Amino acid sequence: MRIVLVGPPGAGKGTQAAYLAKNLAIPHISTGDLFRANISQGTELGRRAKTIMDAGQLVPDEVTIDMAKDRMEQPDAAGGFLLDGFPRNVPQAEALDEFLKSEGQQLDAVLDLEVPEDEVVKRIAGRRICRKDSAHVFHVTYSPPKTADVCDACGGELYQRGDDSEETVRTRLDVYHEQTEPIIDHYRAQGLVVTISALGEVADVTERAMAALKQSDES
């Protein structure tokens, strides 16, 4: 299957993408991973992106599109893939449509993870990270530490990252609504959108997603 995963920040896209890709035996293609890989490997696209980023500018669509195309052309993606973080806007979605058409391929589904805005803010703004080890993550509501602001694992101080503040989260949501949400309408016009609730336990959301994708594939 060829799937695009969409949803607001805090919807759990990265977590669900990993589970779904494993269950469907297709590669998980994440924009963040693509940028890191191209930059660390010093590819031409990576060098272009790094120069732009080092200058404090946004990477233009064409660089992101070229990275995604290059990854989708790899042998392991021949039988399908799950895109996470791409396309991020309508021009990128149109470029993806053109690329797939040129390859004689098409998307099977666009999986839209739906989460109420207040829940997104609660999920992200409630995160606390350990200063000693950033892999130690807690949540003031869902997985609180035994002692407030102290890491259960190593005793390090827990803190809220600047980009996890409520103000920043709401700004990120505004960007999502303005730039990314329109791709849902773009793909809905093609009959590809499958919307599920991303509330509840991770395993329950995965099961919900798999059932929706199976139904979409059969219809």
N, CA, C and O of each residue as an XYZ file, in Angstrom:
876
protein
N       0.832     -1.205      0.000
C       0.000      0.000      0.000
C       0.866      1.254      0.000
O       1.975      1.261      0.534
N       0.342      2.305     -0.605
C       0.999      3.612     -0.579
C       0.098      4.561      0.208
O      -1.017      4.875     -0.209
N       0.605      5.007      1.347
C      -0.226      5.741      2.304
C       0.439      7.055      2.700
O       1.657      7.126      2.867
N      -0.378      8.088      2.845
C       0.067      9.349      3.432
C      -0.599      9.463      4.802
O      -1.805      9.250      4.934
N       0.192      9.798      5.815
C      -0.326      9.956      7.171
C      -0.375     11.435      7.503
O       0.639     12.127      7.408
N      -1.541     11.925      7.890
C      -1.679     13.336      8.247
C      -2.349     13.458      9.612
O      -2.975     12.521     10.107
N      -2.199     14.637     10.200
C      -2.783     14.895     11.509
C      -2.035     16.037     12.158
O      -0.897     16.324     11.784
N      -2.660     16.701     13.134
C      -2.014     17.853     13.774
C      -0.823     17.419     14.623
O      -0.682     16.233     14.920
N       0.040     18.363     15.021
C       1.111     18.015     15.949
C       0.500     17.436     17.216
O      -0.533     17.910     17.687
N       1.142     16.408     17.766
C       0.611     15.783     18.983
C      -0.395     14.684     18.726
O      -0.943     14.109     19.667
N      -0.649     14.379     17.437
C      -1.623     13.328     17.111
C      -1.020     11.935     17.250
O      -1.741     10.938     17.227
N       0.296     11.868     17.393
C       0.961     10.565     17.505
C       1.331      9.968     16.161
O       1.391      8.746     16.018
N       1.581     10.823     15.166
C       1.870     10.325     13.815
C       3.119      9.449     13.780
O       3.120      8.380     13.170
N       4.188      9.910     14.442
C       5.436      9.145     14.425
C       5.273      7.761     15.023
O       5.763      6.774     14.473
N       4.581      7.693     16.151
C       4.342      6.413     16.826
C       3.499      5.501     15.953
O       3.844      4.336     15.756
N       2.394      6.020     15.427
C       1.510      5.210     14.596
C       2.186      4.796     13.292
O       1.998      3.677     12.816
N       2.976      5.706     12.717
C       3.665      5.395     11.463
C       4.565      4.178     11.636
O       4.596      3.296     10.777
N       5.300      4.131     12.751
C       6.213      3.013     12.997
C       5.449      1.695     13.104
O       5.852      0.692     12.514
N       4.356      1.695     13.847
C       3.550      0.470     14.008
C       2.888      0.049     12.704
O       2.897     -1.129     12.346
N       2.314      1.017     11.997
C       1.599      0.698     10.763
C       2.553      0.171      9.697
O       2.249     -0.802      9.007
N       3.718      0.825      9.565
C       4.699      0.394      8.570
C       5.150     -1.042      8.847
O       5.324     -1.841      7.927
N       5.333     -1.349     10.125
C       5.744     -2.711     10.500
C       4.637     -3.712     10.174
O       4.892     -4.775      9.606
N       3.411     -3.359     10.539
C       2.275     -4.255     10.279
C       2.027     -4.470      8.792
O       1.621     -5.555      8.375
N       2.272     -3.431      7.993
C       2.012     -3.510      6.557
C       3.247     -3.931      5.751
O       3.178     -4.127      4.537
N       4.380     -4.065      6.458
C       5.652     -4.465      5.817
C       6.053     -3.514      4.685
O       6.446     -3.941      3.599
N       5.942     -2.200      4.975
C       6.365     -1.167      4.027
C       7.253     -0.177      4.773
O       7.121     -0.032      5.989
N       8.159      0.511      4.069
C       9.029      1.465      4.761
C       8.284      2.705      5.248
O       7.381      3.212      4.583
N       8.690      3.180      6.431
C       8.166      4.415      7.002
C       9.083      5.534      6.529
O      10.255      5.576      6.903
N       8.560      6.438      5.713
C       9.362      7.535      5.160
C       8.975      8.827      5.877
O       7.921      9.410      5.627
N       9.860      9.251      6.775
C       9.631     10.456      7.575
C      10.461     11.608      7.034
O      11.649     11.444      6.757
N       9.838     12.779      6.882
C      10.559     13.944      6.382
C      11.745     14.283      7.272
O      12.834     14.583      6.782
N      11.529     14.234      8.590
C      12.617     14.528      9.520
C      13.798     13.587      9.329
O      14.949     14.022      9.315
N      13.508     12.292      9.182
C      14.570     11.305      8.954
C      15.284     11.560      7.633
O      16.503     11.411      7.546
N      14.526     11.946      6.597
C      15.112     12.221      5.283
C      16.122     13.370      5.358
O      17.219     13.286      4.807
N      15.733     14.434      6.043
C      16.630     15.581      6.171
C      17.888     15.195      6.933
O      19.000     15.517      6.515
N      17.705     14.498      8.063
C      18.869     14.100      8.872
C      19.792     13.183      8.081
O      21.012     13.348      8.121
N      19.222     12.215      7.360
C      20.034     11.260      6.599
C      20.802     11.957      5.477
O      21.996     11.714      5.302
N      20.128     12.819      4.720
C      20.783     13.510      3.612
C      21.879     14.460      4.096
O      22.931     14.577      3.467
N      21.624     15.131      5.210
C      22.631     16.061      5.745
C      23.828     15.292      6.298
O      24.975     15.655      6.037
N      23.560     14.216      7.070
C      24.666     13.451      7.668
C      25.492     12.723      6.607
O      26.695     12.528      6.781
N      24.845     12.321      5.508
C      25.557     11.608      4.438
C      26.214     12.562      3.435
O      26.956     12.139      2.548
N      25.925     13.858      3.596
C      26.542     14.851      2.719
C      26.105     14.754      1.274
O      26.880     15.069      0.370
N      24.865     14.321      1.038
C      24.366     14.246     -0.336
C      24.206     15.656     -0.897
O      24.234     16.636     -0.152
N      24.039     15.749     -2.205
C      23.843     17.066     -2.823
C      22.612     17.753     -2.238
O      22.650     18.944     -1.930
N      21.515     16.997     -2.085
C      20.294     17.562     -1.510
C      20.520     17.965     -0.061
O      20.021     18.995      0.391
N      21.283     17.140      0.668
C      21.584     17.438      2.065
C      22.395     18.712      2.206
O      22.148     19.519      3.102
N      23.375     18.893      1.308
C      24.204     20.102      1.348
C      23.367     21.339      1.028
O      23.518     22.389      1.652
N      22.476     21.192      0.035
C      21.588     22.316     -0.302
C      20.712     22.694      0.885
O      20.571     23.870      1.221
N      20.125     21.676      1.516
C      19.235     21.919      2.663
C      19.995     22.551      3.823
O      19.499     23.480      4.460
N      21.193     22.051      4.099
C      21.983     22.556      5.230
C      22.375     24.015      5.022
O      22.321     24.816      5.955
N      22.769     24.358      3.800
C      23.137     25.743      3.497
C      21.966     26.682      3.763
O      22.131     27.760      4.334
N      20.775     26.247      3.336
C      19.567     27.060      3.524
C      19.215     27.161      5.000
O      18.895     28.241      5.497
N      19.275     26.014      5.711
C      18.927     25.995      7.131
C      19.923     26.792      7.960
O      19.541     27.492      8.897
N      21.210     26.683      7.610
C      22.243     27.429      8.348
C      22.057     28.931      8.191
O      22.472     29.712      9.047
N      21.434     29.323      7.095
C      21.166     30.746      6.860
C      19.883     31.200      7.566
O      19.480     32.359      7.471
N      19.247     30.246      8.284
C      18.032     30.566      9.032
C      16.795     30.672      8.170
O      15.795     31.263      8.575
N      16.864     30.090      6.964
C      15.726     30.156      6.051
C      14.990     28.816      5.985
O      15.531     27.772      6.349
N      13.756     28.872      5.518
C      12.964     27.655      5.355
C      13.402     26.921      4.091
O      13.633     27.542      3.053
N      13.515     25.607      4.182
C      13.895     24.809      3.017
C      12.750     24.864      2.007
O      11.614     24.547      2.359
N      13.023     25.262      0.748
C      11.950     25.371     -0.245
C      11.338     24.015     -0.589
O      11.962     22.967     -0.423
N      10.109     24.071     -1.070
C       9.372     22.849     -1.400
C      10.153     21.926     -2.334
O      10.141     20.707     -2.161
N      10.840     22.516     -3.335
C      11.481     21.656     -4.333
C      12.559     20.757     -3.734
O      12.763     19.638     -4.205
N      13.257     21.242     -2.690
C      14.286     20.409     -2.047
C      13.623     19.256     -1.295
O      14.056     18.107     -1.388
N      12.564     19.580     -0.546
C      11.826     18.544      0.183
C      11.246     17.516     -0.780
O      11.329     16.311     -0.546
N      10.661     18.005     -1.860
C      10.060     17.122     -2.875
C      11.121     16.202     -3.480
O      10.888     15.003     -3.636
N      12.286     16.762     -3.822
C      13.355     15.959     -4.427
C      13.842     14.878     -3.463
O      14.117     13.752     -3.876
N      13.950     15.225     -2.174
C      14.366     14.231     -1.179
C      13.345     13.098     -1.091
O      13.711     11.924     -1.042
N      12.065     13.461     -1.072
C      11.004     12.458     -0.976
C      10.988     11.567     -2.219
O      10.848     10.349     -2.111
N      11.131     12.175     -3.396
C      11.160     11.400     -4.647
C      12.315     10.404     -4.630
O      12.143      9.229     -4.954
N      13.500     10.892     -4.246
C      14.692     10.048     -4.197
C      14.464      8.843     -3.283
O      14.872      7.726     -3.601
N      13.811      9.084     -2.151
C      13.566      7.981     -1.194
C      12.530      7.000     -1.728
O      12.668      5.789     -1.555
N      11.489      7.526     -2.378
C      10.439      6.654     -2.910
C      10.933      5.805     -4.080
O      10.325      4.791     -4.421
N      12.049      6.232     -4.695
C      12.616      5.474     -5.819
C      13.553      4.352     -5.365
O      14.048      3.587     -6.192
N      13.797      4.250     -4.052
C      14.668      3.193     -3.539
C      13.957      1.833     -3.647
O      12.731      1.765     -3.567
N      14.730      0.756     -3.829
C      14.131     -0.573     -4.052
C      13.137     -1.012     -2.978
O      12.132     -1.648     -3.294
N      13.408     -0.679     -1.704
C      12.526     -1.163     -0.634
C      11.154     -0.502     -0.660
O      10.226     -0.970     -0.002
N      11.019      0.606     -1.432
C       9.734      1.303     -1.518
C       8.942      0.907     -2.761
O       7.861      1.441     -3.013
N       9.487     -0.035     -3.540
C       8.823     -0.426     -4.791
C       7.430     -1.001     -4.541
O       6.524     -0.810     -5.352
N       7.256     -1.702     -3.423
C       5.968     -2.326     -3.132
C       5.048     -1.495     -2.272
O       3.973     -1.954     -1.888
N       5.462     -0.255     -1.959
C       4.628      0.610     -1.137
C       5.441      1.363     -0.109
O       6.630      1.101      0.069
N       4.789      2.312      0.576
C       5.468      3.117      1.588
C       4.424      3.850      2.418
O       3.255      3.938      2.044
N       4.874      4.372      3.549
C       4.021      5.201      4.385
C       4.733      6.534      4.569
O       5.810      6.589      5.163
N       4.131      7.615      4.059
C       4.728      8.947      4.133
C       4.258      9.665      5.391
O       3.059      9.747      5.661
N       5.214     10.186      6.158
C       4.927     10.861      7.426
C       5.633     12.227      7.398
O       6.861     12.297      7.455
N       4.850     13.305      7.311
C       5.436     14.636      7.248
C       5.563     15.173      5.833
O       6.004     16.304      5.629
N       5.180     14.373      4.865
C       5.173     14.777      3.454
C       3.987     14.111      2.774
O       3.770     12.914      2.963
N       3.218     14.850      1.991
C       3.332     16.275      1.708
C       2.845     17.131      2.876
O       1.976     16.718      3.644
N       3.420     18.332      2.997
C       3.089     19.235      4.099
C       2.175     20.376      3.646
O       1.618     21.097      4.474
N       2.027     20.532      2.341
C       1.147     21.585      1.820
C       0.633     21.138      0.450
O       1.061     20.109     -0.073
N      -0.285     21.916     -0.126
C      -0.917     21.522     -1.390
C       0.087     21.438     -2.546
O       0.020     20.484     -3.321
N       1.019     22.397     -2.699
C       2.003     22.251     -3.790
C       2.795     20.950     -3.688
O       3.074     20.318     -4.707
N       3.162     20.540     -2.471
C       3.867     19.263     -2.295
C       2.959     18.083     -2.641
O       3.413     17.094     -3.217
N       1.676     18.187     -2.289
C       0.717     17.124     -2.618
C       0.559     16.997     -4.127
O       0.480     15.890     -4.659
N       0.512     18.129     -4.807
C       0.383     18.114     -6.275
C       1.639     17.515     -6.915
O       1.555     16.783     -7.901
N       2.805     17.837     -6.342
C       4.060     17.274     -6.852
C       4.094     15.767     -6.645
O       4.578     15.030     -7.504
N       3.578     15.303     -5.497
C       3.516     13.865     -5.233
C       2.582     13.184     -6.225
O       2.895     12.111     -6.741
N       1.438     13.806     -6.493
C       0.493     13.255     -7.478
C       1.182     13.064     -8.826
O       1.053     12.016     -9.459
N       1.923     14.101     -9.260
C       2.600     14.063    -10.559
C       3.677     12.982    -10.593
O       3.832     12.271    -11.586
N       4.423     12.869     -9.483
C       5.490     11.869     -9.415
C       4.913     10.458     -9.518
O       5.406      9.636    -10.289
N       3.868     10.182     -8.738
C       3.262      8.843     -8.748
C       2.670      8.529    -10.122
O       2.781      7.406    -10.613
N       2.041      9.533    -10.734
C       1.462      9.338    -12.066
C       2.556      8.975    -13.071
O       2.365      8.108    -13.924
N       3.712      9.654    -12.959
C       4.818      9.386    -13.885
C       5.404      7.990    -13.684
O       6.003      7.416    -14.594
N       5.221      7.453    -12.470
C       5.720      6.111    -12.153
C       4.662      5.030    -12.396
O       4.919      3.845    -12.188
N       3.481      5.446    -12.833
C       2.388      4.503    -13.028
C       1.834      3.974    -11.719
O       1.350      2.845    -11.645
N       1.912      4.812    -10.678
C       1.453      4.421     -9.339
C       0.396      5.395     -8.850
O       0.136      6.424     -9.474
N      -0.210      5.047     -7.717
C      -1.165      5.960     -7.097
C      -1.242      5.672     -5.610
O      -0.860      4.594     -5.154
N      -1.742      6.649     -4.854
C      -1.933      6.443     -3.423
C      -3.130      5.528     -3.199
O      -4.095      5.530     -3.963
N      -3.036      4.746     -2.123
C      -4.162      3.888     -1.742
C      -5.050      4.565     -0.710
O      -6.265      4.365     -0.696
N      -4.430      5.375      0.164
C      -5.214      6.023      1.212
C      -4.427      7.170      1.835
O      -3.196      7.173      1.848
N      -5.173      8.139      2.350
C      -4.610      9.208      3.165
C      -5.264      9.067      4.532
O      -6.454      9.338      4.696
N      -4.476      8.643      5.504
C      -5.004      8.368      6.844
C      -4.909      9.631      7.693
O      -3.816     10.109      7.998
N      -6.059     10.159      8.065
C      -6.156     11.407      8.826
C      -6.399     11.075     10.299
O      -7.456     10.559     10.660
N      -5.408     11.379     11.146
C      -5.543     11.150     12.588
C      -6.190     12.375     13.220
O      -5.615     13.463     13.234
N      -7.387     12.176     13.740
C      -8.171     13.304     14.259
C      -8.036     13.401     15.781
O      -8.271     12.431     16.502
N      -7.654     14.589     16.251
C      -7.516     14.842     17.691
C      -8.050     16.240     17.983
O      -7.681     17.187     17.288
N      -8.920     16.400     19.006
C      -9.407     17.740     19.348
C      -8.241     18.659     19.720
O      -7.252     18.213     20.301
N      -8.363     19.924     19.385
C      -7.273     20.881     19.605
C      -6.852     20.968     21.069
O      -5.660     21.024     21.372
N      -7.830     20.977     21.980
C      -7.493     21.066     23.413
C      -6.691     19.856     23.865
O      -5.831     19.972     24.738
N      -6.965     18.695     23.276
C      -6.219     17.482     23.619
C      -4.782     17.577     23.105
O      -3.848     17.134     23.773
N      -4.613     18.153     21.922
C      -3.265     18.353     21.376
C      -2.441     19.212     22.330
O      -1.302     18.879     22.658
N      -3.034     20.324     22.772
C      -2.336     21.227     23.693
C      -1.999     20.497     24.994
O      -0.894     20.623     25.520
N      -2.957     19.742     25.499
C      -2.745     19.000     26.746
C      -1.615     17.981     26.594
O      -0.768     17.850     27.477
N      -1.607     17.263     25.469
C      -0.580     16.242     25.237
C       0.815     16.841     25.180
O       1.739     16.346     25.826
N       0.964     17.914     24.400
C       2.302     18.467     24.175
C       2.751     19.348     25.336
O       3.886     19.225     25.797
N       1.881     20.234     25.815
C       2.268     21.159     26.879
C       2.518     20.427     28.203
O       3.185     20.954     29.093
N       1.980     19.217     28.323
C       2.174     18.444     29.560
C       3.457     17.626     29.587
O       3.778     17.021     30.610
N       4.198     17.596     28.479
C       5.437     16.806     28.411
C       6.530     17.415     29.274
O       6.685     18.634     29.342
N       7.278     16.548     29.925
C       8.436     16.974     30.694
C       9.615     16.069     30.339
O       9.490     14.844     30.326
N      10.759     16.689     30.051
C      11.958     15.978     29.599
C      13.022     16.028     30.689
O      13.143     17.028     31.397
N      13.787     14.960     30.822
C      14.876     14.909     31.807
C      16.101     15.644     31.255
O      16.510     15.408     30.118
N      16.683     16.537     32.063
C      17.864     17.285     31.610
C      19.079     16.381     31.460
O      19.950     16.651     30.633
N      19.151     15.308     32.249
C      20.303     14.404     32.184
C      20.220     13.459     30.997
O      21.240     13.119     30.397
N      19.001     13.032     30.654
C      18.811     12.080     29.562
C      17.478     12.378     28.883
O      16.414     12.108     29.440
N      17.547     12.938     27.669
C      16.328     13.366     26.971
C      15.438     12.197     26.546
O      14.303     12.395     26.114
N      15.977     10.952     26.676
C      15.149      9.782     26.361
C      14.136      9.515     27.476
O      13.171      8.776     27.281
N      14.361     10.116     28.634
C      13.438      9.961     29.769
C      12.374     11.052     29.661
O      12.630     12.223     29.940
N      11.179     10.641     29.252
C      10.087     11.591     29.019
C       8.895     11.243     29.910
O       8.508     10.080     30.024
N       8.324     12.263     30.534
C       7.159     12.072     31.396
C       6.040     13.012     30.943
O       6.232     13.854     30.066
N       4.879     12.850     31.555
C       3.754     13.731     31.254
C       3.018     14.015     32.554
O       2.745     13.108     33.341
N       2.703     15.277     32.765
C       2.115     15.664     34.053
C       0.779     14.975     34.315
O       0.389     14.804     35.470
N       0.078     14.581     33.262
C      -1.225     13.918     33.427
C      -1.160     12.419     33.144
O      -1.644     11.616     33.942
N      -0.564     12.039     32.008
C      -0.624     10.652     31.539
C       0.459      9.743     32.114
O       0.226      8.549     32.300
N       1.622     10.285     32.394
C       2.689      9.461     32.991
C       3.543     10.324     33.912
O       4.717     10.571     33.632
N       2.943     10.786     35.022
C       3.663     11.696     35.910
C       4.789     10.990     36.680
O       4.690      9.796     36.965
N       5.855     11.724     37.015
C       6.927     11.141     37.833
C       6.435     10.947     39.269
O       5.467     11.579     39.691
N       7.108     10.075     40.010
C       6.710      9.830     41.402
C       6.870     11.089     42.245
O       6.059     11.384     43.124
N       7.950     11.828     41.949
C       8.189     13.114     42.619
C       8.155     14.209     41.561
O       8.796     14.100     40.515
N       7.399     15.266     41.846
C       7.247     16.340     40.858
C       8.592     16.886     40.395
O       9.468     17.192     41.204
N       8.738     17.001     39.079
C       9.922     17.594     38.440
C      11.218     16.815     38.651
O      12.306     17.355     38.450
N      11.106     15.535     39.060
C      12.305     14.702     39.246
C      12.144     13.413     38.435
O      11.122     12.734     38.533
N      13.161     13.085     37.637
C      13.121     11.885     36.802
C      13.163     10.620     37.644
O      14.048     10.456     38.484
N      12.205      9.726     37.419
C      12.173      8.453     38.147
C      13.403      7.607     37.855
O      13.870      6.873     38.726
N      13.936      7.703     36.627
C      15.011      6.815     36.186
C      16.387      7.207     36.720
O      17.174      6.349     37.119
N      16.675      8.534     36.723
C      18.040      8.937     37.100
C      18.108     10.095     38.089
O      19.198     10.504     38.487
N      16.954     10.627     38.488
C      16.960     11.721     39.457
C      17.226     13.088     38.856
O      17.331     14.080     39.577
N      17.337     13.141     37.516
C      17.576     14.420     36.852
C      16.377     15.344     36.954
O      15.262     14.912     37.246
N      16.626     16.632     36.707
C      15.541     17.614     36.741
C      14.686     17.478     35.487
O      15.210     17.339     34.381
N      13.375     17.518     35.664
C      12.461     17.495     34.529
C      12.090     18.924     34.154
O      11.873     19.768     35.023
N      12.019     19.188     32.843
C      11.687     20.538     32.407
C      10.786     20.483     31.168
O      10.676     19.454     30.501
N      10.155     21.609     30.885
C       9.318     21.726     29.684
C      10.132     22.421     28.603
O      10.631     23.527     28.814
N      10.273     21.772     27.429
C      10.998     22.404     26.323
C      10.252     23.650     25.858
O       9.028     23.734     25.955
N      11.016     24.614     25.351
C      10.407     25.860     24.891
C       9.355     25.641     23.826
O       8.325     26.315     23.820
N       9.612     24.676     22.897
C       8.636     24.459     21.821
C       7.465     23.584     22.257
O       6.613     23.232     21.442
N       7.423     23.230     23.559
C       6.282     22.494     24.099
C       5.342     23.409     24.888
O       4.330     22.943     25.411
N       5.659     24.697     24.981
C       4.797     25.617     25.725
C       3.453     25.743     25.022
O       3.358     25.537     23.812
N       2.416     26.079     25.780
C       1.072     26.168     25.193
C       1.030     27.190     24.058
O       0.402     26.946     23.028
N       1.692     28.327     24.240
C       1.694     29.368     23.203
C       2.313     28.845     21.910
O       1.782     29.081     20.824
N       3.444     28.128     22.027
C       4.119     27.595     20.841
C       3.275     26.516     20.171
O       3.203     26.445     18.945
N       2.634     25.671     20.991
C       1.791     24.604     20.447
C       0.640     25.201     19.644
O       0.317     24.715     18.560
N       0.023     26.250     20.173
C      -1.103     26.873     19.457
C      -0.624     27.524     18.159
O      -1.354     27.538     17.168
N       0.595     28.060     18.158
C       1.157     28.621     16.925
C       1.380     27.515     15.900
O       1.084     27.689     14.718
N       1.912     26.360     16.361
C       2.127     25.217     15.469
C       0.798     24.714     14.908
O       0.728     24.293     13.753
N      -0.253     24.759     15.724
C      -1.579     24.339     15.256
C      -2.101     25.302     14.188
O      -2.713     24.874     13.209
N      -1.858     26.611     14.377
C      -2.272     27.603     13.375
C      -1.592     27.325     12.040
O      -2.224     27.401     10.987
N      -0.289     26.999     12.089
C       0.463     26.686     10.874
C      -0.107     25.439     10.213
O      -0.248     25.379      8.991
N      -0.435     24.436     11.043
C      -1.021     23.189     10.515
C      -2.345     23.478      9.801
O      -2.572     23.007      8.686
N      -3.218     24.257     10.453
C      -4.526     24.571      9.864
C      -4.369     25.337      8.552
O      -5.115     25.113      7.598
N      -3.390     26.243      8.514
C      -3.211     27.099      7.343
C      -2.533     26.366      6.185
O      -2.937     26.515      5.032
N      -1.488     25.566      6.497
C      -0.670     24.985      5.432
C      -0.986     23.522      5.126
O      -1.088     23.134      3.962
N      -1.140     22.715      6.172
C      -1.242     21.269      5.960
C      -2.672     20.768      5.843
O      -2.949     19.883      5.033
N      -3.575     21.309      6.627
C      -4.960     20.822      6.600
C      -5.588     20.878      5.203
O      -6.380     19.998      4.865
N      -5.262     21.888      4.377
C      -5.851     21.925      3.025
C      -5.544     20.693      2.175
O      -6.286     20.406      1.236
N      -4.463     19.953      2.479
C      -4.194     18.756      1.675
C      -5.254     17.683      1.915
O      -5.464     16.813      1.069
N      -5.924     17.745      3.073
C      -6.980     16.767      3.346
C      -8.118     16.949      2.346
O      -8.657     15.975      1.818
N      -8.483     18.227      2.088
C      -9.519     18.502      1.085
C      -9.038     18.101     -0.305
O      -9.809     17.588     -1.116
N      -7.746     18.342     -0.572
C      -7.151     17.968     -1.862
C      -7.334     16.471     -2.114
O      -7.717     16.057     -3.208
N      -7.056     15.669     -1.089
C      -7.159     14.214     -1.251
C      -8.587     13.696     -1.061
O      -8.944     12.637     -1.577
N      -9.398     14.453     -0.318
C     -10.804     14.040     -0.175
C     -11.503     14.101     -1.522
O     -12.373     13.281     -1.815
N     -11.122     15.071     -2.340
C     -11.698     15.196     -3.682
C     -11.357     13.991     -4.548
O     -12.048     13.701     -5.524
N     -10.270     13.282     -4.175
C      -9.867     12.073     -4.906
C     -10.419     10.799     -4.249
O     -10.147      9.686     -4.700
N     -11.200     10.988     -3.173
C     -11.797      9.844     -2.489
C     -10.805      9.006     -1.707
O     -11.025      7.813     -1.498
N      -9.704      9.628     -1.270
C      -8.639      8.862     -0.619
C      -8.609      8.986      0.906
O      -7.936      8.197      1.568
N      -9.322      9.959      1.472
C      -9.174     10.249      2.902
C      -9.954      9.276      3.779
O     -11.144      9.032      3.577
N      -9.236      8.731      4.763
C      -9.837      7.871      5.785
C      -9.542      8.528      7.128
O      -8.381      8.636      7.522
N     -10.575      8.963      7.829
C     -10.388      9.672      9.096
C     -10.704      8.756     10.269
O     -11.745      8.100     10.302
N      -9.775      8.724     11.240
C     -10.024      7.945     12.466
C      -9.695      8.816     13.680
O      -8.933      9.778     13.582
N     -10.278      8.463     14.817
C      -9.942      9.143     16.065
C      -8.594      8.637     16.567
O      -8.345      7.431     16.599
N      -7.723      9.574     16.959
C      -6.412      9.196     17.499
C      -6.406      9.289     19.018
O      -5.348      9.392     19.638
N      -7.603      9.253     19.618
C      -7.708      9.256     21.082
C      -7.628      7.830     21.608
O      -8.031      6.886     20.929
N      -7.112      7.681     22.806
C      -7.047      6.352     23.429
C      -5.653      5.774     23.426
O      -4.686      6.452     23.080
N      -5.552      4.487     23.821
C      -4.262      3.808     23.887
C      -3.665      3.652     22.486
O      -4.386      3.544     21.494
N      -2.334      3.643     22.431
C      -1.620      3.527     21.152
C      -2.074      2.298     20.373
O      -2.340      2.380     19.174
N      -2.163      1.158     21.061
C      -2.548     -0.098     20.396
C      -3.961     -0.014     19.833
O      -4.242     -0.566     18.769
N      -4.852      0.676     20.547
C      -6.232      0.816     20.074
C      -6.298      1.677     18.813
O      -7.059      1.388     17.890
N      -5.487      2.743     18.789
C      -5.457      3.620     17.616
C      -4.890      2.861     16.414
O      -5.383      2.998     15.294
N      -3.845      2.058     16.660
C      -3.254      1.259     15.576
C      -4.275      0.278     15.012
O      -4.392      0.121     13.797
N      -5.008     -0.377     15.900
C      -6.022     -1.355     15.474
C      -7.110     -0.662     14.651
O      -7.573     -1.184     13.637
N      -7.501      0.517     15.109
C      -8.510      1.324     14.412
C      -8.006      1.689     13.010
O      -8.738      1.607     12.024
N      -6.737      2.094     12.956
C      -6.136      2.508     11.681
C      -6.037      1.337     10.714
O      -6.362      1.476      9.535
N      -5.591      0.186     11.202
C      -5.454     -0.992     10.344
C      -6.806     -1.417      9.779
O      -6.909     -1.789      8.611
N      -7.846     -1.358     10.622
C      -9.187     -1.756     10.171
C      -9.683     -0.771      9.099
O     -10.295     -1.180      8.112
N      -9.417      0.523      9.301
C      -9.861      1.531      8.337
C      -9.123      1.391      7.004
O      -9.718      1.542      5.937
N      -7.822      1.102      7.078
C      -7.043      0.936      5.860
C      -7.462     -0.313      5.094
O      -7.502     -0.320      3.863
N      -7.772     -1.364      5.840
C      -8.215     -2.609      5.200
C      -9.542     -2.380      4.481
O      -9.737     -2.825      3.350
N     -10.444     -1.680      5.156
C     -11.750     -1.390      4.549
C     -11.577     -0.511      3.306
O     -12.254     -0.699      2.295
N     -10.642      0.468      3.407
C     -10.372      1.363      2.274
C      -9.793      0.572      1.101
O     -10.149      0.819     -0.051
N      -8.910     -0.367      1.389
C      -8.263     -1.171      0.356
C      -9.264     -2.074     -0.364
O      -9.124     -2.357     -1.554
N     -10.273     -2.518      0.382
C     -11.268     -3.445     -0.180
C     -12.337     -2.718     -0.990
O     -12.968     -3.309     -1.866
N     -12.537     -1.432     -0.692
C     -13.632     -0.695     -1.335
C     -13.213     -0.154     -2.705
O     -14.011      0.491     -3.385
